[in-house]
Amino acid sequence: MPTASLAALPIRRLTLRDLTACADLSGDRGWPREEHKWGLLLAAGKGYGMDDPDGGLVSACVVTEYGPQERPDFGAVGMVLVADRHARKGVGRRLMRHIVAAMGPTPLTLHATPYGRPLYEELGFKVTGRAEMLLGRFTPGRPAPTVTTRAATAEDLTTILRLDEEVFGSDRTHIITRLPAFADQLRVAEDNGRIVGYAAAWPNMDTHVVGPLIARDTETAKALLTALAARTDRPLRTDIDVRHEELLAWAKERGLQSVAFNAVMTYGFAELPGDWSRRFAPLTVAAG
């Protein structure tokens, strides 16, 4: 149980006005500040946190909901953080219990680090998959991908949204329509003029994160990843579903290295909806 003083602190909704405090909390735990990502999540999702009477935040997290606004299909929990000075005092458990209660019948998902997984299992989350985080400088190899890619245009957005909902398994218009402003690159893959995949690369500290990565097949995913890498001088980072063994092996051959594994966990449903065979990487693990 949380200590008496911490248990008395109210949990409130966070907004974009709390962006700097959230970034400060990330830095306090040794994470990158990630202000760009925090801005997206607080704008598109629901932030929750506790104020520290001495200043700053005791804890924070964000829930991104998908599907109909009045009755979401599910919510993704991310950026669950507790200030270092308040760690191991039951704060994270209290915050997560609040989230589960606040979301009511809405199923939940999250990507758990090995450190956080025991807490989520205690709360009833089940491991349903794994994602492997890759990081490094991409070096093109032979043979080069043969699938055609190009920069996305405003006219592509309707098709991207339709494809994304089909593969993701739920409507996330409120996220995808923010990609042109949020990402430095947004590209589509085509086959005879038909869009068969898309991917974004967005700035996060000194890297470009590749996500979402939605593609008809592995060759299409390779083409999108190669095209994004060719247009940045930053290292790439991405989180790939471990079932995509061919893409993982190919990316490692081209310079990306495995740096972590996260457990994909669900609460209230057995597995994520959609078509995992075409869903290669999330926009960010914090948003599912």
Secondary structure, DSSP 8 states (H G I E B T S, - for coil): ---HHHHTS-EEEE-GGGHHHHHHHHHHTTS---HHHHHHHHHHSEEEEEE-TTSSEEEEEEEEEES-SSS-SEEEEEEEEE-GGGTTSSHHHHHHHHHHHHHTT--EEEEE-TTTHHHHHHTT-EEEEEEEEEEE-----SS---SEEEE--GGGHHHHHHHHHHHHSS--HHHHTTHHHH-SEEEEEEETTEEEEEEEEEEETTEEEEEEEEESSHHHHHHHHHHHHTT-SS-EEEEEETT-HHHHHHHHHTT-EEEEEEEEEEESSSS--S-GGGEEE-S-GGG-
